[in-house]
Amino acid sequence: MSGILVDDGVSTPTTQPSKKRRNILVVGGFLILLGVGFLVVGNLLSTPSPQTDQAYAITVNISLIAPDDAHGQRLLEIRHTGGDIIASVDELRFTLAPPDGDSMFTTTPLSIKRDGQVTFAKPGDTVYVYLRTDGQMIMSNAVPAYATFMDFPNGRWRLQIDDNRVNAKIVAHTFLIADSMTYPVPSGYSLRSGVKKVPDYGTVFVYGSLYKERLEIDRPMRLISTSRAVLDGGNLEAIVQVKANSVMIDGFEIKNSGNSGFINGGIVVHENAIGTVIRNNVIHHCSNAIWLWGADSAIIQNNTLYKNDKAGILMDGEAHNHYVKYNTAYENLYGILVTGGNYNTINENVFHDNDKYAIYIENYKALQNVCEYNDFGNDQYECVDMAVRQLTDN
């Protein structure tokens, strides 16, 4: 391309205008692309990496401990010992990989849930990770009570702490449990042998489906079914007898106790046994589903009790301080029958189609029990000196 210089300083083209416009567009497009390229490269070079942007690398001290009052139940203590202050615990994700092949857990790794507001923001702060009795992994700033947590089953566990925003691993820790206070009972093994072998304050995990056995529990322990195992008493005597403090029975179907003789029922808690927890069970075709015979301070919660010859729950022989909540009782002779004992709390239970009464408390004027917010369905009740209100009225 050439041009003729004229007096006004304007370059006059010697080629056709359309061809020049096309060449200008090509050159201009190239320059634009080149500029965008420099801009992208400049941004990449100037943007810090996720690690640089976060500007923290926490240092933690992790140990497996057993609190003095927890009877050997263990939890993970995670102490923030150094590094830059992190902005929020919400920026961290805690996961725990349990031993391979443990049928108690359905996923690997397990996300660790937070117990309310958990703080972990400066050196010296401590959080605890523990295995709750319902199988959930929980993180808390407080050491949990014995009744809520238990030992980790045997095997190699792996804790990992990640940055929740950029999926960057911060720290990982592996620990081995070889002396767990848990005893697994798989299918084909005797449940009675597990009850005999587990240490005091230990936990029996029941993985099988059917056990034609009757049990006597004379030491503090937990008996937890992971798959709604059936305890079939074969219509002979009591199916489970509790004769010790701090016993938990959780997650079973219990059926076919004996219905003649003195000691009969699905679960019989004997006198002087303190702190029994009976929850998440289905109990049917027994004499009494649950019989609290002079026991003290039991928690009876989230059970379904039906088609039992006498009561869903029987309290007698000076049964005190029991907490009965969120149970469903139907097609029994009585839903709940109290013939002795006081200071019992009976709240937010559901009753229907029981032959005589939903709740019947003998000598109720002299007994200081509390019955509130129960749903009596089509049943009668006899605890009228208490604050009796149906759920539908509130």
N, C-alpha and C positions, 0 to 999 in steps of 0.2 A: 504494500500500500504506500502511495506517495501523495504529496500535497503541494499546492502552490501558495507561497506566503504573500499575502496582500497587505495593504496599508493598515486596515483596521485590526490586524492581528488574528483574524479568524482563519482557521485551516479549512481550505476548500477541498472536499474529497474528489478523487479521480475515479473511484469505484462506484457501483450502484448503491443507493441508500439502503435497500432491503438486505443486501449482502452484509453491509456494515453492521446493521442492527443485529443480525443473527450472530456475527462474531462477537459483538459486545456482550450479548446475553450469555454466550458460552464462557467468555472470560470472567464475567461477573459471577456466574454460578460457581465456577471453580474457586474464586476468591471467597465466596460465602461458605462453601464447604470447608475450605481450609481454615477459615475463622472459627467455625463450629468445632472443628477438630481440636484446635488449640484450646478452646474453652473447656471442652470435656476433659482433655488431659490435665489442664490446670486445676480443674475441680477435683479430679482424682488425686492429684499430688497434694492438694491443700486440705482435703478432708481427712481427719484422723481416723485411724482404725477403731473398731468397737472397743478394744482394750484401752487405747489411748483416750477415747472419748469418755469411757466410764471412769478412768483414773482411780480405780481402786483394785486392790488385790488383798482380800481379807485373809487373815491368818487365824485359824481356829484350832482349838485343842479339843479333841474328841475322845471321850472315854466311856466305857460301859460300866455303869455303877448299879449298886443295889442300895437304895435308901435304908436307913437303920430301921424304920418302922414298916418296911414293905415286905418283910419275911422272905427275902431273897428274890423278889420280883425285880427284874432289871430294866433299865432304860438307858438311852444314849444321852449323855451330857455334852452339849456343844457350846464351848465358851469362845467368844470373840476375844482373842488375845492381842491383836495388833493389826497393822495395816491402816489404810485410810478409812475414815468413817463412811459408812454406806448410808444412802439417803433413806431407805425404807426396807423393811423386811419383805414388802410386796415385790421388790425387785429380785428376790431370790426364789428359786424353786428347789424344794427338797424332795428327793425320791429315794426309796429304799428297795433294793432288789433282794428278795428272800431266797432261801436255798432252792435250787432246782428240784422239782418233783414233789414239793410240799403241797398236798392237796387242800390245805387250809386256804391258800391264796389262789386267786383266779387270774391275776395279772402280774407281770414282771416287766419293769419295776412298778412299785406302788407309789402313787402320789401321796405325800404326807399332808393331811389336812391340818388346818390351824384351829386351835381351841380359843375362839374369840380373838381379841386383839393381842397379837404377839409382837413384842419389841425386841429388836436385835440390831442396834444402830451404833454402838460405840464399843471400844475395847472394854472388856470386863463383863459385858452382858452375856447371859446364859439362856439357852433354850434347851428343852428336853424333848426327845422323840421317844415315844413309847408305843407298845402294842396294847391296844385297848381290848377288853374282854369280848367285844363284838367283832374282833378281827381287823378293825381300822387302825391305821397308823396315824398318830396324833402328835402335833407339836405344840408345846405350851411353855410359858415362862415359869410355871409352878410345878413342883413335884406332885404327881397325882396321888390320890388316896389308894390304898391297897385294893379296895373293892372295885376299882375301875381299870386296873392294868395288870399285866402278867408277864411272865418270862418269854423271851424269844425262843422258838423251837430250835433244836440243834441244826447246825449247818453253817455255811459261809454266807454272810450278809454283806451287802455293799451299799454304803450311803454316798450319795452324790449331791453336791450343792451347785446349782447352775445360776447364771444370770437369766432371769425370766424374760428380759427384753431382747437380747441378742443371741440367746441359746449358746452362751459361752460357758464352758466348764470352769468352775472356780476351784473346787477341792473335791476329792473323793477319798473314801476311807473304807477299808475292808476289815471285818472282824469275824472271828470264828467262835461259835457257841458249841461246846462239846459236853457241857455239864448242865444242860437245861433242866429246869424244874417242870418240864412238860413230859407227858407220856402219850404217844399216839396209839390209838386202837383201830387198826384197819379192819376191813371185812374179813371174817373168818377167825378172828381172834377174840378171846374172852374179855368182856368188859369188866368182869369181876377181877380178873388178874391185873388190869390197869389200875383199878381202884386200890388194890393191895400194894402195888409197886410204886405208885407216884409218891414223892416226898410230901411231908406236911406242907400245906400252903401251895402245893403244886397244882397243875392243871392237866386233866385227862381230856385229850381231843379225840372225839369219837367220829371216825370216818365211815364206818359201816352202815348198813341199812336196817338190819333186824337182829335183835338180841333177845332170846328167850331166857332171861335171867332175872333174878331178884337180888337187890343190892342192899348192903348195910354199910353206911358211911360213918365211921367212928373217929375220923380225923379231919381237920380243916383242909378242904380242897375244893377245886372247881371241876365240874363235870359238864363239858360243853360239846354238843353235837354240831358238826358243820354241815349236816345234810338231812336234818329231821329224822334221825335214827329212831326206830320203834323199839320200845321196851315192852315186851308182852309177858305179863305175869302168869299166864296160863290159869287164871281163876284161882290162884293159890296165895292167900295171905297178902301182905303189903308188898308192893313192887320195889319201892325205894324207902328205906328207913334212915332218917338223919338223926344221929346221936352225938354230934359234935358242933362246935361253934364254927362260924365263918365257912359255911358250905354253900356252893352255888350249883344249881341245876338249870341248864339253859338249852333250849332248842330241841326238845325231844317230843315224840308222840308216845304217850304212856297209856296202856290199856289192859283190861282184863285182870284186875286185882281179885282177890277173894272177897266174898261178901258175907261171911259168917265168922264168928269168933271175935275176939277183942281188937286185935291189931290188924286192921285191913284198910286199904286205900291205895291210891296211886302213889302219892308221896305222903309219908307220915313223919312229922317233925316232933321228936320226943321232948319231954319236959327238960327244962334247963338248957336246951340248945339255943344259942343266941346268934342273931345276925344271919339267919338263913336267907338266901336269895333264890327265888323260884320265878323264872321269867321265860317268856317266849315258848311255852310248852302247850301242847294240845293233849288233854287228859279226858278219857271217856271210858264208859263201861267199867267203872270201878264202883266200890261202895261209896266212899268219899273221895273226890278227886284229890284234894289237898286237906290234910288233917293236921292242924296246929294244936298239939296236945300239951298244953302247959309250956309251950315255947315262948321265947321273948324276942321282940324286935326283928321280925321277919319282913322281907320285902316281897310282895306277891304282885307281879306286874306283867301285863301283856300276855296273859294265858287265856286259852279258850277251853272251857269246861262244859261238857255236855253229856247227856244221857248217863249220868251217874245215879246209882240207886238212892243215895241220900243227898249229900250236899256237894255243891261245887267246891266250897270252902267251909270247913268246920273249925271253929275256934272253941276250945273248952279247956277246963282244968287250969284256970287262971292264965289265960293267954293274953299277954300284955304288949302294948306298944307296936302292934303290927301296922304295916302300911300297905294297903290294898288298893291298887289303881289300874285303870285301863284294861281290866279283864272283861271277858264276855262269858256269861253263864246262861245256858238254856237247856230245857228238857231234863232238868234234875228235879228231885223232890224239893229242895231248897237251892236257891242260888248261893246265898251265904247264910249260915246258921251260927249264931254266937250264943253259947250256953254258959260261958264263963270268961271273965277277963274284961279289962277296961283299957282306956286310952288307946284304942285302936282307931285308925283312920281309914274310912271306906269311901273313896272318891272316884267319880267319873268312870264307873263301871257300867256295863250294858247288860240288861236282863230281859229275857222274854220266854214265855211258854214253860216256865217252871211250875210244877204241879201245885205247890202250896204257896210259897212266898219267894220273892226276889231276895229280900233281906229280912231275917227274923232274929231279933235280939231279945232273948229271955231276960226278964227283970230289967228292962231297958231304963226304967226310972232311976235305978241305982248305979248303972254302968255309965261311965263318962266316955263313950265312944263318939266319933264324929262321922256322920253320913251326909255327904254333900254331892250335889251335881251328878247323881246317878240317873241313868235312863232305865226306868222300870218297865217300859213297854206295856204289855198287857198283864203284868204281874201285880200282885199285892205286895205290900211291904209293911213292916211293923218295927219302926224305929222313930216314932212320931215325936219323941221328946227332943230329937236332934233337929238340926237345920236341914231338913230333907227337901231337896229341890230337884226337879227333873231337868235334864239338859235342855229339853225343848222349852222350858220356861225362862231360860236365861240367855 
